[in-house]
Amino acid sequence: MTTTPLQLQHRQVGPWRMNTYALICPTTGESVLFDPGDDQDILAEMVADSTPVAILLTHSHPDHVGALDEMRQRLNVPLMTHQQAATHGIQSDRALTDADTVQVGRHQLRVYYTPGHIDDQICFAIEGDPRIIVGDTIFAGGPGKTWSVEGFQTTLATLRDVVLRWPDETLCYPGHGPSFRLGDIRAQVEAFIQKDHGAFYGDAEWPAMGE
């Protein structure tokens, strides 16, 4: 029996135009809300015609959690974050780590731990589906910003050991900017991680094709 795919809702919220997402199971009506960054009325509208079962954080940066307290009160559902979020002042109801799963109706989300941009960064892959909510792990134009040489080196390891192991067909839904197909930027990411970056950290972009 074929299961109807999860419905994905998307809005941009807050001054940083952060992408917030909701996934809704069309069979059961259950939903999860990702990264409630701002504009709580918009967030509530995204799940208004469903039964929310959890709030999920890709990571704890302020632009991703600005409306978290309000949405926890409004939805009254468990908050799920990476276990490191506690060190950033966020107390979750369920601490997640790599390879954990989250149930959404008839579907499961698989957690990938993808540190670098921050130490509590995780991605949520829909099992049996090419879509992954990647937060600020990776964007169409480059990796998430880093604030130290160690953070940047961690990002390179995450790209090499986690992200590039996903299939070309993977559809990435990031915390900012447009979604993209991993296979369309794979060559640029591979060239990026093979380059000698020295003691670099900060904002980075993939090399243009042919560089």
Contacts in CASP RR format, 6 or more apart in sequence:
PFRMAT RR
TARGET T0000
AUTHOR 0000-0000-0000
METHOD contacts of the structure
MODEL  1
MTTTPLQLQHRQVGPWRMNTYALICPTTGESVLFDPGDDQDILAEMVADS
TPVAILLTHSHPDHVGALDEMRQRLNVPLMTHQQAATHGIQSDRALTDAD
TVQVGRHQLRVYYTPGHIDDQICFAIEGDPRIIVGDTIFAGGPGKTWSVE
GFQTTLATLRDVVLRWPDETLCYPGHGPSFRLGDIRAQVEAFIQKDHGAF
YGDAEWPAMGE
3 27 0 8 1.000
3 106 0 8 1.000
3 107 0 8 1.000
4 26 0 8 1.000
4 27 0 8 1.000
4 106 0 8 1.000
5 26 0 8 1.000
5 126 0 8 1.000
5 129 0 8 1.000
6 23 0 8 1.000
6 24 0 8 1.000
6 25 0 8 1.000
6 26 0 8 1.000
6 104 0 8 1.000
6 107 0 8 1.000
6 126 0 8 1.000
6 129 0 8 1.000
6 131 0 8 1.000
7 23 0 8 1.000
7 24 0 8 1.000
7 25 0 8 1.000
7 26 0 8 1.000
8 21 0 8 1.000
8 22 0 8 1.000
8 23 0 8 1.000
8 131 0 8 1.000
8 173 0 8 1.000
9 21 0 8 1.000
9 22 0 8 1.000
9 23 0 8 1.000
9 24 0 8 1.000
9 46 0 8 1.000
9 47 0 8 1.000
10 19 0 8 1.000
10 20 0 8 1.000
10 21 0 8 1.000
10 173 0 8 1.000
11 19 0 8 1.000
11 20 0 8 1.000
11 39 0 8 1.000
11 42 0 8 1.000
11 43 0 8 1.000
11 46 0 8 1.000
12 18 0 8 1.000
12 19 0 8 1.000
12 20 0 8 1.000
13 20 0 8 1.000
13 37 0 8 1.000
13 38 0 8 1.000
13 39 0 8 1.000
13 42 0 8 1.000
13 43 0 8 1.000
13 67 0 8 1.000
14 37 0 8 1.000
14 38 0 8 1.000
14 39 0 8 1.000
14 63 0 8 1.000
15 38 0 8 1.000
15 63 0 8 1.000
16 63 0 8 1.000
16 176 0 8 1.000
17 176 0 8 1.000
17 177 0 8 1.000
18 35 0 8 1.000
18 37 0 8 1.000
18 38 0 8 1.000
18 63 0 8 1.000
18 64 0 8 1.000
18 175 0 8 1.000
18 176 0 8 1.000
19 35 0 8 1.000
19 135 0 8 1.000
19 173 0 8 1.000
19 174 0 8 1.000
19 175 0 8 1.000
19 176 0 8 1.000
19 177 0 8 1.000
20 33 0 8 1.000
20 34 0 8 1.000
20 35 0 8 1.000
20 36 0 8 1.000
20 37 0 8 1.000
20 42 0 8 1.000
20 43 0 8 1.000
20 46 0 8 1.000
21 33 0 8 1.000
21 34 0 8 1.000
21 35 0 8 1.000
21 133 0 8 1.000
21 173 0 8 1.000
22 31 0 8 1.000
22 32 0 8 1.000
22 33 0 8 1.000
22 34 0 8 1.000
22 46 0 8 1.000
22 47 0 8 1.000
22 50 0 8 1.000
23 31 0 8 1.000
23 32 0 8 1.000
23 34 0 8 1.000
23 104 0 8 1.000
23 107 0 8 1.000
23 109 0 8 1.000
23 126 0 8 1.000
23 133 0 8 1.000
24 30 0 8 1.000
24 31 0 8 1.000
24 47 0 8 1.000
24 50 0 8 1.000
24 104 0 8 1.000
25 31 0 8 1.000
25 104 0 8 1.000
25 105 0 8 1.000
25 106 0 8 1.000
25 107 0 8 1.000
27 105 0 8 1.000
27 106 0 8 1.000
28 51 0 8 1.000
28 105 0 8 1.000
28 106 0 8 1.000
29 50 0 8 1.000
29 51 0 8 1.000
29 105 0 8 1.000
30 50 0 8 1.000
30 51 0 8 1.000
30 52 0 8 1.000
30 53 0 8 1.000
30 104 0 8 1.000
30 105 0 8 1.000
31 47 0 8 1.000
31 50 0 8 1.000
31 51 0 8 1.000
31 52 0 8 1.000
31 53 0 8 1.000
31 104 0 8 1.000
32 52 0 8 1.000
32 53 0 8 1.000
32 54 0 8 1.000
32 55 0 8 1.000
32 56 0 8 1.000
32 102 0 8 1.000
32 104 0 8 1.000
32 109 0 8 1.000
33 43 0 8 1.000
33 46 0 8 1.000
33 47 0 8 1.000
33 52 0 8 1.000
33 54 0 8 1.000
33 55 0 8 1.000
33 56 0 8 1.000
33 71 0 8 1.000
33 75 0 8 1.000
34 55 0 8 1.000
34 56 0 8 1.000
34 57 0 8 1.000
34 58 0 8 1.000
34 124 0 8 1.000
34 133 0 8 1.000
35 56 0 8 1.000
35 57 0 8 1.000
35 58 0 8 1.000
35 64 0 8 1.000
35 65 0 8 1.000
35 135 0 8 1.000
35 175 0 8 1.000
36 43 0 8 1.000
36 55 0 8 1.000
36 64 0 8 1.000
36 65 0 8 1.000
36 66 0 8 1.000
36 67 0 8 1.000
36 68 0 8 1.000
36 70 0 8 1.000
36 71 0 8 1.000
37 43 0 8 1.000
37 63 0 8 1.000
37 64 0 8 1.000
37 65 0 8 1.000
37 66 0 8 1.000
37 67 0 8 1.000
37 68 0 8 1.000
38 63 0 8 1.000
38 66 0 8 1.000
38 67 0 8 1.000
39 67 0 8 1.000
40 67 0 8 1.000
40 70 0 8 1.000
40 71 0 8 1.000
40 74 0 8 1.000
43 67 0 8 1.000
43 71 0 8 1.000
44 71 0 8 1.000
44 74 0 8 1.000
44 75 0 8 1.000
47 75 0 8 1.000
52 75 0 8 1.000
52 77 0 8 1.000
53 77 0 8 1.000
53 78 0 8 1.000
53 103 0 8 1.000
53 104 0 8 1.000
53 105 0 8 1.000
54 77 0 8 1.000
54 78 0 8 1.000
54 79 0 8 1.000
54 80 0 8 1.000
54 94 0 8 1.000
54 102 0 8 1.000
54 104 0 8 1.000
55 68 0 8 1.000
55 71 0 8 1.000
55 72 0 8 1.000
55 75 0 8 1.000
55 77 0 8 1.000
55 78 0 8 1.000
55 79 0 8 1.000
55 80 0 8 1.000
56 80 0 8 1.000
56 81 0 8 1.000
56 102 0 8 1.000
56 109 0 8 1.000
56 124 0 8 1.000
56 133 0 8 1.000
57 64 0 8 1.000
57 65 0 8 1.000
57 68 0 8 1.000
57 79 0 8 1.000
57 80 0 8 1.000
57 81 0 8 1.000
57 82 0 8 1.000
57 85 0 8 1.000
57 90 0 8 1.000
57 92 0 8 1.000
57 120 0 8 1.000
58 64 0 8 1.000
58 121 0 8 1.000
58 122 0 8 1.000
58 123 0 8 1.000
58 124 0 8 1.000
58 133 0 8 1.000
58 134 0 8 1.000
58 135 0 8 1.000
58 136 0 8 1.000
58 137 0 8 1.000
58 175 0 8 1.000
59 82 0 8 1.000
59 85 0 8 1.000
59 117 0 8 1.000
59 118 0 8 1.000
59 120 0 8 1.000
59 121 0 8 1.000
59 122 0 8 1.000
59 135 0 8 1.000
59 136 0 8 1.000
60 81 0 8 1.000
60 85 0 8 1.000
60 88 0 8 1.000
60 89 0 8 1.000
60 90 0 8 1.000
60 118 0 8 1.000
60 120 0 8 1.000
61 118 0 8 1.000
61 136 0 8 1.000
64 135 0 8 1.000
64 136 0 8 1.000
64 175 0 8 1.000
65 90 0 8 1.000
68 79 0 8 1.000
68 90 0 8 1.000
72 79 0 8 1.000
78 92 0 8 1.000
78 93 0 8 1.000
78 94 0 8 1.000
79 90 0 8 1.000
79 91 0 8 1.000
79 92 0 8 1.000
79 93 0 8 1.000
79 94 0 8 1.000
80 92 0 8 1.000
80 93 0 8 1.000
80 94 0 8 1.000
80 95 0 8 1.000
80 96 0 8 1.000
80 102 0 8 1.000
81 90 0 8 1.000
81 92 0 8 1.000
81 95 0 8 1.000
81 96 0 8 1.000
81 120 0 8 1.000
81 122 0 8 1.000
82 95 0 8 1.000
82 96 0 8 1.000
82 97 0 8 1.000
82 113 0 8 1.000
82 120 0 8 1.000
82 121 0 8 1.000
82 122 0 8 1.000
83 95 0 8 1.000
83 96 0 8 1.000
83 97 0 8 1.000
83 120 0 8 1.000
84 119 0 8 1.000
84 120 0 8 1.000
85 92 0 8 1.000
85 95 0 8 1.000
85 120 0 8 1.000
86 92 0 8 1.000
86 95 0 8 1.000
87 119 0 8 1.000
87 120 0 8 1.000
88 118 0 8 1.000
88 120 0 8 1.000
96 102 0 8 1.000
96 111 0 8 1.000
96 122 0 8 1.000
97 111 0 8 1.000
97 113 0 8 1.000
98 111 0 8 1.000
98 112 0 8 1.000
98 113 0 8 1.000
98 122 0 8 1.000
99 110 0 8 1.000
99 111 0 8 1.000
99 112 0 8 1.000
100 110 0 8 1.000
100 111 0 8 1.000
101 108 0 8 1.000
101 109 0 8 1.000
101 110 0 8 1.000
101 111 0 8 1.000
101 127 0 8 1.000
102 108 0 8 1.000
102 109 0 8 1.000
102 111 0 8 1.000
102 124 0 8 1.000
103 109 0 8 1.000
107 126 0 8 1.000
107 127 0 8 1.000
107 129 0 8 1.000
108 126 0 8 1.000
108 127 0 8 1.000
109 124 0 8 1.000
109 125 0 8 1.000
109 126 0 8 1.000
109 127 0 8 1.000
110 124 0 8 1.000
110 125 0 8 1.000
110 126 0 8 1.000
110 127 0 8 1.000
111 122 0 8 1.000
111 123 0 8 1.000
111 124 0 8 1.000
111 125 0 8 1.000
112 122 0 8 1.000
112 123 0 8 1.000
112 124 0 8 1.000
112 125 0 8 1.000
112 132 0 8 1.000
112 162 0 8 1.000
113 121 0 8 1.000
113 122 0 8 1.000
113 162 0 8 1.000
114 121 0 8 1.000
114 122 0 8 1.000
114 123 0 8 1.000
114 134 0 8 1.000
114 137 0 8 1.000
114 158 0 8 1.000
114 162 0 8 1.000
114 163 0 8 1.000
115 121 0 8 1.000
115 151 0 8 1.000
115 154 0 8 1.000
115 155 0 8 1.000
115 158 0 8 1.000
116 144 0 8 1.000
116 146 0 8 1.000
116 151 0 8 1.000
116 152 0 8 1.000
116 154 0 8 1.000
116 155 0 8 1.000
116 158 0 8 1.000
117 136 0 8 1.000
117 137 0 8 1.000
117 143 0 8 1.000
117 144 0 8 1.000
117 145 0 8 1.000
117 146 0 8 1.000
117 155 0 8 1.000
118 136 0 8 1.000
121 135 0 8 1.000
121 136 0 8 1.000
121 137 0 8 1.000
123 132 0 8 1.000
123 133 0 8 1.000
123 134 0 8 1.000
123 135 0 8 1.000
123 137 0 8 1.000
124 132 0 8 1.000
124 133 0 8 1.000
125 131 0 8 1.000
125 132 0 8 1.000
125 133 0 8 1.000
125 166 0 8 1.000
126 132 0 8 1.000
130 167 0 8 1.000
130 169 0 8 1.000
130 170 0 8 1.000
130 171 0 8 1.000
131 170 0 8 1.000
131 171 0 8 1.000
131 173 0 8 1.000
132 166 0 8 1.000
132 170 0 8 1.000
132 171 0 8 1.000
132 172 0 8 1.000
132 173 0 8 1.000
133 173 0 8 1.000
134 172 0 8 1.000
134 173 0 8 1.000
134 174 0 8 1.000
134 175 0 8 1.000
135 173 0 8 1.000
135 174 0 8 1.000
135 175 0 8 1.000
136 144 0 8 1.000
136 145 0 8 1.000
136 174 0 8 1.000
136 175 0 8 1.000
136 176 0 8 1.000
137 143 0 8 1.000
137 144 0 8 1.000
137 158 0 8 1.000
137 163 0 8 1.000
137 174 0 8 1.000
138 144 0 8 1.000
138 159 0 8 1.000
138 163 0 8 1.000
138 172 0 8 1.000
138 174 0 8 1.000
138 189 0 8 1.000
139 174 0 8 1.000
139 175 0 8 1.000
139 176 0 8 1.000
139 177 0 8 1.000
139 180 0 8 1.000
140 174 0 8 1.000
140 177 0 8 1.000
140 178 0 8 1.000
140 180 0 8 1.000
140 185 0 8 1.000
141 185 0 8 1.000
141 188 0 8 1.000
141 205 0 8 1.000
141 206 0 8 1.000
142 189 0 8 1.000
142 192 0 8 1.000
142 204 0 8 1.000
142 205 0 8 1.000
142 206 0 8 1.000
143 155 0 8 1.000
143 159 0 8 1.000
143 192 0 8 1.000
143 204 0 8 1.000
144 155 0 8 1.000
144 203 0 8 1.000
144 204 0 8 1.000
145 202 0 8 1.000
145 203 0 8 1.000
145 204 0 8 1.000
146 152 0 8 1.000
146 154 0 8 1.000
146 155 0 8 1.000
146 201 0 8 1.000
146 202 0 8 1.000
146 204 0 8 1.000
147 201 0 8 1.000
147 202 0 8 1.000
148 201 0 8 1.000
149 199 0 8 1.000
149 200 0 8 1.000
149 201 0 8 1.000
151 201 0 8 1.000
152 197 0 8 1.000
152 200 0 8 1.000
152 201 0 8 1.000
152 202 0 8 1.000
152 204 0 8 1.000
156 193 0 8 1.000
156 197 0 8 1.000
159 189 0 8 1.000
159 192 0 8 1.000
159 193 0 8 1.000
160 193 0 8 1.000
163 182 0 8 1.000
163 189 0 8 1.000
164 186 0 8 1.000
164 189 0 8 1.000
164 190 0 8 1.000
164 193 0 8 1.000
166 182 0 8 1.000
167 182 0 8 1.000
168 181 0 8 1.000
168 182 0 8 1.000
168 183 0 8 1.000
168 186 0 8 1.000
169 181 0 8 1.000
169 182 0 8 1.000
169 183 0 8 1.000
170 181 0 8 1.000
170 182 0 8 1.000
170 183 0 8 1.000
171 179 0 8 1.000
171 180 0 8 1.000
171 181 0 8 1.000
171 182 0 8 1.000
172 179 0 8 1.000
172 180 0 8 1.000
172 181 0 8 1.000
172 182 0 8 1.000
173 179 0 8 1.000
174 180 0 8 1.000
185 206 0 8 1.000
187 209 0 8 1.000
188 206 0 8 1.000
188 207 0 8 1.000
188 208 0 8 1.000
188 209 0 8 1.000
189 206 0 8 1.000
191 206 0 8 1.000
191 207 0 8 1.000
191 211 0 8 1.000
192 204 0 8 1.000
192 206 0 8 1.000
192 207 0 8 1.000
195 207 0 8 1.000
END
